[in-house]
Amino acid sequence: MRPDPVSINVLALCGSLRATSSNREVIKAAVELQPDCMSIKLYAGQASLPHFNPDLEETTDLPDKVAELRSLVQGADALLIACPEYVHCLPGSFKNLLDWLVGCPDFPGKPVALFQATERHEYLPAMLRDVLTTMSAQVIEDACYELSAHSNKLTTETITRDDRTRASIEGKLKLLVKAVEAGRV
């Protein structure tokens, strides 16, 4: 039982659809290591989002999956994003997710921490920051974390078992808490 009530809700978005994604494992590790005052929920509906179509945003009824995503974003105090690079770019399904959030009235100003599991991200870090900044997100640089991964075989256990990695993730999550709390003042 947690001694303090959960006060910070974080929506985690994984840019990969791969079941064995190292980025998904980093998010799962963050869930295990989250501070007592935090609750991280991993969004699982990315694959079922319809293709972005701006005409649909002009209707009174958004597709159900889009409305659900936007509702989750509305209820989150912050976002945690872990995304791989694919062909020097954002994976298409994740770009589609972000496109649906452009018109989300609750997205601008949302604090975001970026966690990435790879050493092969040559273009993605700057590109993702540029997209998120264009969308008016507040990327919390101090809370961002890059885990050097030599393969796509990371597991939650191997991540949380490593003392240095565990301490880094815990520290970054605490910095995200601090940023969210500072924004509430």
N, C-alpha and C positions, 0 to 999 in steps of 0.2 A: 504494500500500500504506500502510495506517495504521501510524504508528510505535508507537502504544500499543494494547493489546488493548481491544476494546469491553467496557466494564464496565457500561453502563447501557442496558437495553433499554426502549424506549418504544413503546407501542401507541397509534397515532393513530386516532381515531374521528371521522369526518366526519358531521355531522348531516344532510347533504343527499345525496339520491340523484341529483341533477342532474349530468350528465356535465361540464358547463361551470361547475360551482360555484366561486365565488370562494373559499369556505372550503376546498374540496379543493385549490385551487391554493396557498393559504397553507400547507397541510400539505406539499404537494410541495416548496414553497420551503424549508420547515423541513428536509425530508429532504436537500436539496442543501446546506444551510448547517449541518447538524448538526456538533457538535464531534467530534473523532476518537474520544473515549471513548463516543460515543452511537451507537445504532442505532435508527432509527425505522422501524417497520413500519406501513403503512396497512391497517387492517382493511377487507376488501371484501365481507363476507358479510351486511351489514345487510339488504339487500332480500330475502334468502332466509330470514330468521329467521321462525319461526312466530309467530302472534299469542300474546301472553303469556297463559298460563293457569296460575294457581297450583296447580291440581290436578296439572298435569304435574310440578311441583317435588316433589310428595309421592311420586312414583314413583321407583324405583331407576334407571331409564333416562331421562335427559333426552333431548329430541330432539337428534340429532347436531349440528345447527348451533348449538344453545345450548351443548352440551358443548364444541364447538370454540371458541366465543367465550370461555367461562369459562376454558378452558385457556390461551388467549392472554393473558387478563387475569392469570392466575396467573403466567405467565412474564414479565410486564412489571414493571419496576421503577417505572414511572410511566405515566400516560396523558396524551396530548395531544388535546384536544377542540376541534374547530372546527365551530360549529353556527350555521346561520342562524335568524332568527326567521320564523315563518310564522303569519300571522293572530294576532299578539301572543302566540305560544306556541311550544313546541318542536314541530318536525315530528313527525307521528305515528309514522313508522318509527323515528325516533331515540328517542322516548319508549318505544316497544316494546323497543328494545335496552336502555335503562336499566332497564326493568321486569325484564328477564331477569337483570340484574346485581344486583338487590336481594338475592336469595338466594345470591349468589356469596360463598363464605366468604373469598375472597382479595381482595374489593373494599374492605372497610373499612380505612381508613388509607392507601389508595393515593394517592400524590401525583398531583395533576392540574394541568396548565397549560391554560388556556383561551385559544385564539387565535380571533379573530373578524374577518371581513372584511366590514365594512359600516359605514355611518353611520346606518343605519335600525333599529338594535337599540334599541328603546325599553323593552321588557319582558324580553327574553330574558336579558341578563346577570344580573340579580337572580334571575330564576326558575331559571336553570340552576344558579347557586350554591346556591340554596335546596334544589333537588332533590339535588344532589351532597352537600351537607352533611347532609341527612336520611339519605342512604345511607352516611354516615360516611366520605366521601372527604376527603382533605386537599387543599383547593384552595390552591395555592401562588400567592398574589396577586402576589408580585414577578415571577413567571414568566409571568403572563398578558399578553396583547398584543392590542390592537385596531387593526386596519389600516383606515383610512378609505377606503372604496371607493365611488366615485360610480356604479358600474354593476356588472353581473355579468360584466364582460369582462376581469377580471384574468387574467393568465397567470403561470405560474411565472417565466418570463423577465422580465416587467415588474416583478415583485416583487423578484427577486434582482438585477436591474440597477440598481435605485434604491439609492444608497449608504446613505441614512438608514434606509430600510426594512430593508435587508440587515443593517446594524449592529444595529438594534433586535431583529430575530429572533435573530441570533447571541447577543446579550446575554441575551435571555430564555431561550434554551436553556441557556446557561451557568448562569443562576440556577436552572433546573430541576435541572441536574447537581448543583449545590451543595446544594440541598434534599434530593435523594436521598441524596447522600453523607453529609449531616448525620444523616439518619434511620438510616443503617447503623451509626452509632457507638454 
